[in-house]
């Protein structure tokens, strides 16, 4: 999968759509949509909406953040806005001033609480 980078000292205004991973060490004013992973570096700033498969935030984001799988918020991160994610990991020290919704299984998925996990055979 391709990897895209907005480097330090680079500023982009507009909408970005990508299939691959995206790393932001500069400034993005606008929306970013990707099926891949978004990494916002320590000096990265996003003012807009981000829709991604996975995300690691070390810098700043202000807006709507929608992560399908896992959002990892690093200790120096600053997040403000609305967050929707499947799983959330926040390191101590992060600033998380957001409303957050954890996704539930998709409609049509059945969960039987009586199902017992199957044991794995360790030795043959």
C-alpha positions as CSV (number, residue, x, y, z in Angstrom):
1,X,0.0,0.0,0.0
2,X,1.3,3.4,-0.9
3,X,2.3,6.0,1.8
4,X,1.7,9.7,1.4
5,X,3.4,12.4,3.5
6,X,2.7,16.0,4.2
7,X,6.1,17.1,5.4
8,X,7.1,19.6,8.1
9,X,6.9,23.2,6.9
10,X,4.2,22.2,4.3
11,X,0.7,23.5,4.5
12,X,-2.2,22.2,2.4
13,X,-5.7,23.6,2.1
14,X,-8.3,21.4,0.6
15,X,-9.8,17.9,0.5
16,X,-7.6,14.7,0.2
17,X,-8.8,11.2,-0.7
18,X,-6.5,8.3,-0.7
19,X,-6.5,4.5,-0.6
20,X,-3.1,4.3,1.2
21,X,-1.5,5.4,4.5
22,X,-1.0,9.1,5.3
23,X,1.5,10.8,7.5
24,X,1.0,14.5,8.4
25,X,4.0,16.4,9.9
26,X,2.9,19.7,8.4
27,X,-0.5,21.5,8.4
28,X,-3.7,20.3,6.7
29,X,-6.8,22.6,6.6
30,X,-9.5,20.4,5.1
31,X,-10.8,16.9,5.0
32,X,-8.8,13.7,4.7
33,X,-10.4,10.4,3.7
34,X,-8.4,7.1,3.5
35,X,-9.0,3.4,4.0
36,X,-5.4,3.2,5.4
37,X,-3.7,4.5,8.5
38,X,-3.4,8.2,9.3
39,X,-0.4,9.3,11.4
40,X,-0.4,12.8,12.7
41,X,3.2,13.5,13.8
42,X,4.2,15.6,16.9
43,X,4.3,18.8,14.8
44,X,1.4,17.9,12.6
45,X,-1.8,19.8,12.7
46,X,-5.2,19.1,11.1
47,X,-8.1,21.5,11.1
48,X,-10.9,19.5,9.5
49,X,-12.5,16.1,9.3
50,X,-10.5,12.8,9.1
51,X,-12.0,9.5,8.1
52,X,-9.5,6.6,8.3
53,X,-9.2,2.8,8.9
54,X,-6.7,3.4,11.7
55,X,-5.1,6.5,13.2
56,X,-2.2,7.4,15.5
57,X,-2.3,11.0,16.8
58,X,0.7,12.6,18.3
59,X,0.0,16.2,17.1
60,X,-3.1,18.3,17.0
61,X,-6.5,17.7,15.4
62,X,-9.6,19.9,15.5
63,X,-12.7,18.5,13.9
64,X,-14.5,15.2,13.3
65,X,-12.3,12.1,13.6
66,X,-13.9,8.9,12.4
67,X,-11.7,5.8,12.7
68,X,-13.0,2.4,11.7
69,X,-10.7,0.3,13.7
70,X,-8.2,1.6,16.3
71,X,-7.4,5.2,17.4
72,X,-4.2,5.6,19.3
73,X,-3.7,8.9,21.1
74,X,-0.1,9.6,22.1
75,X,0.9,11.5,25.3
76,X,1.5,14.9,23.6
77,X,-1.6,14.8,21.4
78,X,-4.3,17.5,21.4
79,X,-7.7,16.4,20.1
80,X,-10.8,18.6,20.1
81,X,-14.1,17.8,18.3
82,X,-16.1,14.6,17.7
83,X,-14.5,11.2,17.7
84,X,-16.0,7.9,16.5
85,X,-13.9,4.8,16.7
86,X,-13.9,1.0,17.0
87,X,-11.2,0.9,19.7
88,X,-9.5,3.7,21.6
89,X,-6.1,3.8,23.3
90,X,-5.0,7.0,25.1
91,X,-1.6,7.5,26.7
92,X,-1.4,9.5,30.0
93,X,-0.8,13.2,29.3
94,X,-2.8,13.4,26.1
95,X,-5.4,16.2,25.9
96,X,-8.7,14.7,24.7
97,X,-11.4,17.4,24.6
98,X,-13.9,15.5,22.4
99,X,-17.2,13.7,22.5
100,X,-16.4,10.0,21.8
101,X,-18.6,7.2,20.4
102,X,-17.3,3.6,20.4
103,X,-18.7,1.6,17.5
104,X,-20.8,-1.5,18.2
105,X,-21.0,-4.6,16.0
106,X,-22.6,-3.9,12.7
107,X,-26.4,-4.5,12.3
108,X,-27.0,-8.1,11.4
109,X,-24.1,-9.4,13.5
110,X,-25.3,-11.8,16.1
111,X,-23.4,-12.4,19.4
112,X,-24.3,-15.5,21.4
113,X,-23.2,-15.0,25.0
114,X,-23.5,-18.8,25.6
115,X,-20.7,-19.6,23.0
116,X,-17.6,-20.8,24.8
117,X,-14.2,-19.9,23.3
118,X,-12.5,-22.8,21.6
119,X,-9.3,-24.0,23.2
120,X,-6.2,-24.1,21.0
121,X,-4.1,-27.2,20.9
122,X,-0.6,-26.2,22.0
123,X,1.2,-29.5,21.3
124,X,0.7,-32.2,18.6
